[in-house]
Amino acid sequence: MRYFLLLAFYLFLSPFKSMAQDENAKECAKLFNAVKNSMDDSTKMMNLIGLGYGIYSGSKPDSALYYYDMAFAIAKRIKSKFGMLRYYACYSDILSARGKYYEALNMSLKEVDIAESSNNDHYRGAAYNNLAGSYTDISEIEKAYAAYLKSIAAYERLDDKKHLAAVYANVLGIFFSVGHSPEKALQYGLKAIEVSRSLDNKLVLAEALLNTSSVYVNLGKLNKALSLLSEAKAISEKLNDKTTQLSELAAFNNIYVLQGRYEELKKYTAQIMILAKETGNDRVMADAEYYLGLYDFNNKSYPGAAVHLKKSILIARQTKAILVEEKAYSALGDVDLLVGNIMAYHTNRLLEDSVRTKLHADQILINTQELETKYNVAKKEVEISNLNKEKQIQALTLQKRTIYIVILTCALAMLVVLTWLIRNNSIRKENERELKEQQIQILEKEKELLSTQALMEGQEAERSRLAKDLHDGLGGILTGTKYSLSSMKQNMIISAENAAAFEKTMNMLDQSISELRRVAHNMMPESLLKLSLNDAIDDYCHQITTSGALKITYQSFDIDKLTANEAVKIAVYRIVQELINNVVKHAGAKSAIVQITLKEAILGITVEDDGKGFDLTNLSFAEGMGYKNLKSRVDFLKGNIDVKSEKGKGTSVLIQLPV
């Protein structure tokens, strides 16, 4: 018997075969509910096949076929190759078990066609294994072996050891028919047993044990064969696999005949008859009646033997079991000879020869049909050759036309490619031009910033020099002059009128010295050199407020945390100074708020006044108010400036500098 593979669905179904009777009933009810409650077609299809294969295929094949047909209808409707593959595989297995081998072969061939169209090695491996089994059933051993090799190749590509073990178990059973030695067959059989044991695959293990026992029988090692069969039989009984049990019981009987153990032969034959009726396998009934005939013959119950042998012959004719029919005629002839019925003996011998001749004739017919097929093929090839000659002329014309089409197509393709290259080159040049323009703009911007930096550094240096010259030079001279005049006043006697003029001159000299100090301080404030940036700005705001020009409220937040260099601090001071000067000169404001904050490396400068404001659209007016120089300093520090103003509502300037 061959091992039947049901694609990847085997993993889902195998537990059903291993249940006891009460467990089987529970599982049957569970599957019925699953079929009833299936929400979509694919799930219902799988549950129907599971119900047929897992519950009924071994015990009630007609019920199994009923559920297979329902599943197949769904598979066709939803165009499920997987579902159709399962259907053909399951249906073929039941037909084979019933002795309908050619019908089973037809199903297996359909299964292979679908598997090949799916380009799936899982499907190929199972389909070719099942096809090989169908060929084996009709004694097409070479075709069976070729199919097994394709199955093995598919599973080896997948490295699927579990299914390889099953195929090995099947292959070893046909080794003798393809010229291999029984020792080689035994090697594969033991390998299949070893792999299936390691995978704990009971179904495959039972098949491997059964086939390997047949090899031991051919080697004359009957006790080893019986040992393997006993283990296989225990597994099949536990799985409730009645089809496999039939093959195992037949194998037992073949050994018992060789050993002359006719009591065991009768016991196992009774079991075969029960299982054959349950599974609907009429062909096995022919074997069973033959075994009972041998039992009666051995016990010298010749009339009973004749009855059983005649039943065997009748069933064998009906099921076309020619080999069984031949054996039964031979045994019936022996019975007639022992009871002295010489005429019947010769008749049965002639019938035995006739069956044997028919067997050879059938083979000759098959060979003849194959030859006729080959001849028809050759004839068809000649016809095809003649047609090809006629087509060659048409082909040449078509070939020329095709060449023209190809040339035109290539020319068109070249034109398209050339157009694309020209367009791509144009786009590339345009991109390069834009990139160069961007680079030029960046360089000009950098150049402008460098110029601004140089200008501001020069301004600051010149401011510092002028402040020093004014303070140290002109300031010293004016101070010395004041002291000289004061000394002269003490040593001179002047009139009251001249004294008044002298005091006025001294006051003007004090004012000059104060103005000089103020100008020098604006150019380079001593507070910025001696104090922090925060204190310097605070001092400047205080001076403006004290002068009465503008009331300034100064606020700062975390500015003491600023760690910038002196150039940045001077730039910030000048920005604040410029903003306050703009307010004093142009805003006509009474008060202003100066706020400086440092948050997350951003220095914020805000100056708000309550002056007259201006129209932001008048850019020339804004530039005239000093915003051009202000923007240059902000750009130098890579900051941004935001001016908000409205006539009659004051002005607000927000500057943000990364520091």
C-alpha positions in Angstrom: 0.0 0.0 0.0 1.2 3.5 -0.7 1.3 6.4 1.6 -1.2 9.2 0.6 -0.1 12.8 0.9 -2.7 15.5 1.2 -0.5 18.6 0.6 0.1 20.9 3.6 -3.5 20.1 4.8 -2.0 16.9 6.3 -0.8 18.7 9.4 -4.4 19.8 10.1 -5.9 16.5 9.4 -3.5 14.0 11.0 -4.8 14.5 14.6 -8.3 13.2 13.6 -6.8 9.8 12.6 -5.3 9.3 16.0 -8.4 9.6 18.1 -10.2 6.8 19.8 -13.9 6.2 18.9 -15.4 8.5 21.5 -12.9 11.2 20.8 -13.7 10.8 17.1 -17.4 11.4 17.8 -16.6 14.6 19.6 -14.3 15.8 16.9 -17.0 14.9 14.3 -19.5 17.1 16.1 -16.9 19.9 16.4 -16.3 19.7 12.6 -20.0 19.7 11.9 -20.4 22.9 13.9 -17.3 24.4 12.2 -18.9 23.7 8.7 -22.2 25.1 9.9 -20.7 28.3 11.4 -18.1 29.0 8.6 -18.3 32.7 7.8 -16.5 32.5 4.4 -16.3 30.0 1.5 -12.6 29.2 1.9 -13.0 28.2 5.6 -16.1 26.2 4.9 -14.2 24.4 2.1 -11.4 23.4 4.4 -13.8 22.2 7.1 -15.7 20.1 4.6 -12.5 18.4 3.4 -11.4 18.0 7.0 -14.7 16.3 7.9 -14.5 13.9 4.9 -10.8 13.0 5.3 -10.4 13.2 9.1 -13.7 11.4 10.0 -15.1 9.3 7.2 -12.4 8.5 4.6 -11.2 5.3 6.4 -14.6 4.1 7.7 -17.4 5.5 5.6 -16.0 6.5 2.2 -19.4 7.3 0.7 -19.9 10.0 3.3 -16.4 11.3 2.7 -17.1 11.6 -1.0 -20.3 13.5 -0.2 -18.4 16.2 1.7 -15.6 16.2 -0.9 -18.1 17.0 -3.6 -19.5 19.9 -1.5 -16.0 21.3 -1.0 -15.1 20.9 -4.7 -18.2 23.0 -5.7 -16.9 25.8 -3.4 -13.4 25.4 -4.8 -14.6 25.8 -8.4 -16.7 28.8 -7.5 -13.9 30.7 -5.7 -11.3 29.4 -8.2 -9.2 27.9 -5.3 -6.4 25.7 -6.7 -5.6 24.5 -3.2 -9.1 23.3 -2.7 -9.2 21.5 -6.1 -5.9 19.8 -5.3 -7.2 18.5 -2.0 -10.4 17.3 -3.7 -8.6 15.3 -6.4 -6.1 13.9 -3.9 -8.8 12.7 -1.4 -11.1 11.4 -4.1 -8.2 9.4 -5.7 -7.4 7.9 -2.4 -10.9 6.5 -1.9 -11.1 5.3 -5.5 -7.8 3.4 -5.1 -9.0 1.9 -1.8 -12.1 0.6 -3.7 -10.0 -1.0 -6.5 -11.1 1.7 -9.1 -7.5 2.2 -10.1 -8.0 3.8 -13.5 -10.5 6.3 -12.2 -8.1 7.0 -9.4 -5.3 7.6 -11.9 -7.5 10.1 -13.8 -8.0 12.0 -10.6 -4.2 12.0 -9.9 -3.4 13.3 -13.4 -5.8 16.2 -12.8 -4.1 16.9 -9.5 -0.7 17.0 -11.2 -1.9 19.4 -13.9 -3.1 21.9 -11.2 0.1 21.4 -9.1 2.3 22.2 -12.1 0.2 25.3 -13.1 0.6 26.6 -9.5 4.4 26.4 -9.6 4.5 25.3 -5.9 6.9 22.5 -4.8 4.6 21.6 -1.9 1.8 20.9 -4.3 4.2 19.1 -6.8 5.6 16.8 -4.2 2.2 15.6 -3.0 0.7 15.4 -6.5 3.5 13.3 -8.0 3.6 11.0 -4.9 -0.1 10.3 -5.4 0.3 9.9 -9.1 3.0 7.3 -8.5 0.7 5.4 -6.2 -2.0 5.3 -8.9 0.6 4.0 -11.5 1.7 1.4 -9.0 -1.9 0.2 -8.6 -2.1 -0.6 -12.3 1.4 -2.1 -12.4 2.9 0.8 -14.4 6.1 0.5 -12.3 8.5 2.6 -14.4 6.0 5.4 -14.6 5.4 5.2 -10.9 9.2 5.3 -10.2 9.5 8.4 -12.5 6.7 10.1 -10.6 8.3 9.3 -7.2 11.6 10.8 -8.4 9.8 14.1 -9.2 8.1 14.0 -5.8 11.5 13.5 -4.1 13.1 16.3 -6.1 10.3 18.7 -5.0 10.6 17.9 -1.4 14.4 18.0 -1.5 14.2 21.5 -2.8 12.1 22.3 0.2 14.2 20.3 2.6 10.9 18.7 3.8 12.2 15.6 5.7 8.7 14.7 6.9 7.2 14.2 3.5 10.5 12.8 2.1 10.2 10.0 4.6 6.7 9.2 3.3 7.9 9.1 -0.3 10.9 6.9 0.6 8.5 4.5 2.2 6.5 4.3 -1.0 9.6 4.0 -3.3 11.1 1.1 -1.6 8.0 -1.0 -2.4 8.7 -0.8 -6.1 12.5 -1.3 -6.1 12.3 -4.9 -7.3 10.3 -3.9 -10.3 12.8 -1.4 -11.6 15.8 -3.7 -11.2 17.1 -2.7 -7.7 18.3 -5.2 -5.2 16.3 -6.0 -2.1 19.3 -4.9 0.0 19.0 -1.4 -1.6 15.2 -1.4 -0.9 15.9 -2.4 2.7 18.3 0.5 3.0 15.6 3.0 1.9 13.1 1.3 4.1 15.2 1.6 7.3 15.9 5.2 6.4 12.2 6.0 6.1 11.6 4.3 9.4 14.4 6.3 11.1 13.2 9.6 9.8 9.6 9.1 10.6 10.5 8.0 14.1 12.6 11.1 14.6 9.6 13.2 13.4 7.2 11.2 15.5 5.0 10.9 12.4 2.8 7.8 13.1 1.1 7.7 9.7 4.4 7.7 7.8 6.0 5.3 10.3 3.2 2.8 9.7 3.6 2.9 6.0 7.5 2.6 6.2 7.1 -0.4 8.5 4.6 -2.1 6.2 6.8 -1.6 3.1 10.0 -2.6 4.8 8.4 -5.8 6.1 7.7 -6.8 2.4 11.5 -6.3 1.7 12.3 -8.7 4.6 9.8 -11.2 3.2 11.7 -11.2 -0.1 14.9 -11.6 1.8 13.5 -14.6 3.6 13.6 -12.9 7.0 10.0 -13.6 8.0 10.3 -13.1 11.7 11.7 -9.5 11.2 8.9 -8.9 8.7 6.3 -10.0 11.3 7.9 -7.8 14.0 7.6 -4.7 11.7 4.0 -5.6 10.7 3.0 -5.9 14.4 4.2 -2.4 15.1 2.6 -1.0 12.0 -0.7 -2.8 12.8 -0.8 -1.3 16.4 -0.3 2.2 14.9 -3.0 1.8 12.3 -5.5 0.5 14.9 -4.7 3.4 17.2 -5.3 5.8 14.3 -8.4 3.9 13.2 -7.0 3.8 9.7 -9.0 0.9 8.2 -7.5 1.2 4.7 -4.0 0.8 6.0 -5.1 -2.1 8.3 -6.3 -4.0 5.2 -2.9 -3.8 3.6 -1.2 -4.9 6.9 -3.6 -7.9 7.4 -3.0 -9.0 3.8 0.8 -8.8 4.4 0.4 -10.9 7.6 -1.6 -13.6 5.6 1.1 -13.8 2.9 3.7 -14.6 5.6 1.4 -17.1 7.4 0.9 -19.0 4.1 4.7 -19.3 3.8 4.9 -20.4 7.4 1.9 -22.7 7.3 0.2 -20.9 10.2 -3.3 -21.4 8.9 -5.1 -20.6 12.2 -3.7 -17.1 12.2 -4.5 -16.9 8.5 -8.2 -17.6 9.2 -8.3 -15.1 12.1 -6.8 -12.3 10.1 -8.9 -13.2 7.0 -12.0 -12.7 9.2 -10.8 -9.2 10.1 -10.1 -8.5 6.4 -13.6 -9.4 5.4 -15.1 -7.0 8.1 -12.8 -4.1 7.1 -13.4 -4.8 3.3 -17.2 -4.5 3.8 -16.8 -1.3 5.9 -14.6 0.4 3.4 -16.4 -1.0 0.3 -13.2 -2.6 -1.1 -14.6 -5.5 -3.1 -11.2 -6.5 -4.5 -9.9 -7.3 -1.1 -12.8 -9.7 -0.7 -11.4 -11.8 -3.5 -8.2 -12.2 -1.5 -10.2 -13.0 1.6 -12.1 -15.8 -0.1 -8.9 -17.1 -1.5 -7.3 -17.2 2.0 -10.3 -19.0 3.4 -10.1 -21.5 0.6 -6.4 -22.2 1.5 -7.4 -22.6 5.2 -10.1 -25.2 4.3 -7.8 -27.0 1.9 -5.1 -27.3 4.6 -7.7 -28.7 7.0 -8.8 -31.1 4.2 -12.2 -29.6 4.1 -12.2 -29.7 0.3 -15.9 -28.9 -0.3 -15.6 -25.7 1.8 -12.3 -24.9 0.1 -14.0 -25.2 -3.3 -16.8 -22.9 -2.3 -14.5 -20.2 -1.1 -12.2 -20.4 -4.1 -15.2 -20.2 -6.5 -16.4 -17.0 -4.7 -12.8 -15.7 -5.0 -12.8 -16.3 -8.7 -16.2 -14.6 -9.1 -15.2 -11.5 -7.2 -11.8 -11.4 -9.0 -13.6 -11.4 -12.4 -15.9 -8.6 -11.3 -13.1 -6.5 -9.9 -10.6 -7.5 -12.7 -8.2 -8.9 -10.2 -6.5 -11.2 -12.7 -3.7 -12.3 -10.5 -6.1 -13.4 -7.7 -8.2 -15.2 -10.3 -5.2 -17.0 -11.6 -4.2 -18.2 -8.0 -7.7 -19.2 -7.2 -8.0 -21.4 -10.3 -4.7 -23.1 -9.5 -5.8 -23.8 -5.9 -9.3 -25.0 -7.1 -7.5 -27.4 -9.5 -5.5 -28.9 -6.6 -8.8 -29.4 -4.7 -10.4 -31.2 -7.6 -7.3 -33.4 -8.0 -7.4 -34.5 -4.4 -11.1 -35.3 -4.5 -10.6 -37.3 -7.7 -12.4 -35.0 -10.0 -9.9 -35.2 -12.8 -12.2 -33.6 -15.4 -12.7 -30.6 -13.2 -9.0 -30.5 -12.4 -8.1 -30.3 -16.1 -10.8 -27.7 -16.7 -9.4 -25.5 -13.9 -5.9 -25.9 -15.2 -7.1 -24.8 -18.6 -8.9 -21.8 -17.0 -5.7 -21.0 -15.1 -3.7 -21.0 -18.3 -6.5 -19.0 -20.0 -6.3 -16.3 -17.3 -2.5 -16.3 -17.6 -2.8 -16.0 -21.3 -5.3 -13.2 -20.9 -2.9 -11.5 -18.6 -0.2 -11.7 -21.3 -2.7 -10.7 -24.0 -3.7 -7.6 -22.0 0.0 -6.7 -21.7 0.4 -7.3 -25.5 -2.7 -5.2 -26.1 -1.2 -2.4 -24.0 2.1 -2.7 -25.8 0.2 -2.7 -29.2 -1.7 0.4 -28.2 1.6 2.0 -27.2 3.0 1.1 -30.6 -0.1 2.4 -32.4 0.2 5.6 -30.4 3.8 6.0 -31.4 2.9 5.2 -35.1 0.1 7.8 -35.0 2.5 10.3 -33.4 5.0 9.6 -36.2 2.3 10.0 -38.8 1.1 13.2 -37.2 4.7 14.4 -37.3 4.8 13.8 -41.0 1.6 15.7 -41.5 3.0 18.5 -39.3 6.2 18.5 -41.4 4.2 19.0 -44.6 2.2 21.8 -43.0 5.4 23.4 -41.7 6.7 23.5 -45.3 3.6 25.5 -46.3 3.9 27.7 -43.3 7.6 28.4 -44.0 6.7 30.5 -47.0 4.2 32.4 -44.9 6.8 32.6 -42.2 9.4 34.2 -44.5 6.9 36.9 -45.6 5.9 37.4 -42.0 9.6 37.5 -41.1 10.3 40.3 -43.5 7.4 42.2 -42.3 8.6 41.6 -38.7 12.1 42.9 -39.6 10.6 46.1 -41.0 8.5 46.5 -37.9 11.6 45.8 -35.7 13.7 48.4 -37.7 11.0 51.0 -37.4 10.5 50.2 -33.7 14.2 50.5 -33.1 14.4 53.8 -35.0 11.5 55.1 -33.0 13.1 53.9 -29.8 16.3 55.6 -30.7 14.5 58.8 -31.5 12.7 58.7 -28.1 16.0 58.0 -26.3 17.7 60.8 -28.2 14.9 63.2 -27.3 15.1 62.1 -23.7 18.9 62.6 -23.6 18.6 66.2 -25.2 15.8 67.1 -22.7 17.7 65.6 -19.8 20.9 67.4 -20.8 18.9 70.7 -21.0 17.4 70.1 -17.6 20.9 69.3 -16.2 22.4 72.5 -17.7 19.5 74.5 -16.3 20.0 72.9 -12.9 23.8 73.6 -13.1 23.1 77.3 -14.0 20.7 77.6 -11.0 23.2 76.0 -8.8 25.9 78.3 -9.9 23.6 81.3 -9.4 22.9 80.1 -5.9 26.6 79.7 -5.2 27.3 83.2 -6.5 24.5 84.6 -4.3 26.0 82.8 -1.3 29.5 84.1 -2.2 28.2 87.6 -2.6 26.3 87.3 0.7 29.5 86.1 2.4 31.4 88.9 0.8 28.9 91.4 2.0 29.1 90.0 5.5 32.9 90.1 5.4 32.7 93.7 4.3 30.3 94.6 7.0 32.5 92.9 9.5 35.5 94.8 8.3 33.6 98.0 8.3 32.3 97.6 11.8 35.6 96.5 13.1 37.2 99.5 11.5 34.5 101.8 12.9 35.0 100.4 16.4 38.7 100.8 16.1 38.3 104.4 14.9 35.8 105.1 17.6 38.1 103.8 20.2 41.0 105.8 18.8 39.0 109.0 18.6 37.5 108.5 22.0 41.0 108.0 23.5 42.4 111.0 21.6 39.5 113.2 22.7 39.6 112.0 26.3 43.4 112.0 26.7 44.3 114.9 24.3 41.7 117.5 24.0 40.1 116.5 27.4 43.5 117.0 29.1 44.1 120.3 27.4 40.6 121.6 28.5 41.1 120.4 32.0 44.5 122.0 32.2 43.1 125.2 30.9 40.4 125.2 33.6 43.1 124.7 36.3 45.2 127.5 34.9 42.3 129.9 34.8 41.4 129.0 38.4 45.0 129.8 39.5 44.9 133.0 37.6 41.7 134.1 39.3 43.3 133.6 42.7 46.3 135.7 41.9 44.5 138.5 40.0 42.3 141.3 41.1 39.5 141.8 38.7 36.4 143.9 38.6 33.0 142.6 39.4 32.0 142.9 35.7 35.0 141.0 34.6 34.5 138.4 37.4 31.0 137.7 36.0 32.4 137.2 32.5 35.2 135.0 34.0 32.7 132.7 35.7 30.6 132.4 32.5 33.8 131.4 30.7 34.5 128.8 33.4 31.0 127.4 33.1 31.3 127.1 29.3 34.6 125.4 29.8 32.9 122.9 32.2 30.2 122.3 29.7 32.8 121.6 27.0 34.6 119.2 29.2 31.2 117.4 30.0 30.2 117.3 26.3 33.7 116.0 25.3 33.4 113.2 27.9 29.8 112.4 26.7 31.0 112.1 23.0 34.0 110.0 24.0 31.8 107.8 26.2 29.4 107.3 23.2 32.3 106.3 21.0 33.7 103.8 23.4 31.8 103.6 26.8 34.1 103.0 29.7 31.3 101.0 31.3 31.4 98.4 28.5 35.2 98.0 29.0 35.0 97.9 32.8 31.6 96.3 33.4 29.5 93.5 31.9 27.2 93.9 28.8 24.1 94.0 31.1 25.6 96.7 33.3 26.9 98.7 30.3 23.4 98.8 28.7 21.8 99.6 32.0 24.3 102.5 32.5 23.5 103.8 29.1 19.8 103.7 29.6 20.3 105.5 33.0 22.3 108.3 31.3 19.6 108.8 28.7 16.9 108.9 31.4 19.0 111.3 33.6 19.5 113.6 30.6 15.8 114.1 30.4 15.7 113.2 26.7 13.7 110.0 27.2 12.4 107.9 30.2 13.7 104.4 29.7 12.6 101.3 31.6 15.4 98.6 31.3 14.7 94.9 31.9 17.0 91.9 31.4 16.6 88.1 31.8 19.6 85.7 32.1 21.8 88.0 30.0 24.6 87.5 32.6 24.9 83.9 31.3 26.0 85.2 27.9 29.5 83.9 27.0 30.0 85.6 23.6 33.3 87.4 22.7 33.9 91.1 23.0 33.1 91.8 19.3 29.6 90.3 19.8 29.0 92.2 23.0 30.1 95.5 21.3 27.7 94.8 18.4 24.8 94.1 20.8 25.6 97.4 22.7 25.7 99.3 19.4 22.4 97.8 18.3 20.7 98.9 21.5 22.4 102.3 21.3 21.2 102.7 17.7 17.6 101.7 18.6 17.5 104.2 21.5 19.0 107.0 19.4 16.3 106.4 16.7 13.7 106.8 19.4 15.2 109.9 20.7 15.8 111.5 17.3 12.7 110.4 15.3 9.9 109.0 17.5 9.0 112.0 19.6 8.4 109.6 22.4 8.1 110.3 26.2 9.0 106.8 27.4 10.5 103.5 26.1 11.0 99.9 27.3 14.3 98.1 26.6 14.2 94.4 27.2 17.0 91.9 26.7 16.5 88.1 27.2 18.7 85.1 26.7 16.9 81.8 26.1 18.2 78.6 24.5 21.2 80.3 22.8 19.0 83.0 21.3 19.5 86.6 22.5 16.4 88.7 22.1 16.4 92.5 22.0 13.1 94.4 22.3 12.7 98.2 22.2 9.2 99.7 22.4 8.2 103.4 22.5 5.0 105.4 22.7 6.1 107.8 20.0 4.4 108.8 16.7 5.2 105.7 14.8 5.5 105.5 11.0 4.3 103.7 7.9 6.3 100.5 7.3 5.7 100.7 3.5 7.9 103.8 3.5 11.2 102.0 3.4 13.2 105.0 2.5 12.0 106.7 5.6 12.9 103.7 7.7 16.4 103.6 6.2 16.8 107.2 6.9 16.0 106.5 10.5 19.1 104.4 10.8 17.5 101.0 10.1 19.9 100.3 7.3 23.0 100.3 9.6 21.0 98.4 12.2 20.1 95.7 9.7 23.7 95.4 8.6 24.8 94.7 12.2 21.9 92.2 12.6 22.9 90.4 9.4 26.5 90.3 10.5 25.4 88.4 13.6 23.1 86.1 11.4 20.0 87.3 13.2 16.7 88.6 12.1 14.8 91.8 12.8 11.0 92.4 13.1 9.7 96.0 13.1 6.0 96.8 13.9 4.8 100.3 13.8 1.6 102.3 13.2 1.1 106.0 13.0 0.2 107.4 16.4 0.7 104.1 18.2 4.4 103.9 18.6 7.0 101.5 17.3 8.2 98.0 18.4 11.4 96.4 17.3 12.2 92.8 18.0 15.7 91.4 17.2 16.8 87.8 17.7 20.5 86.8 17.6 22.0 83.4 17.8 24.8 83.5 20.3 
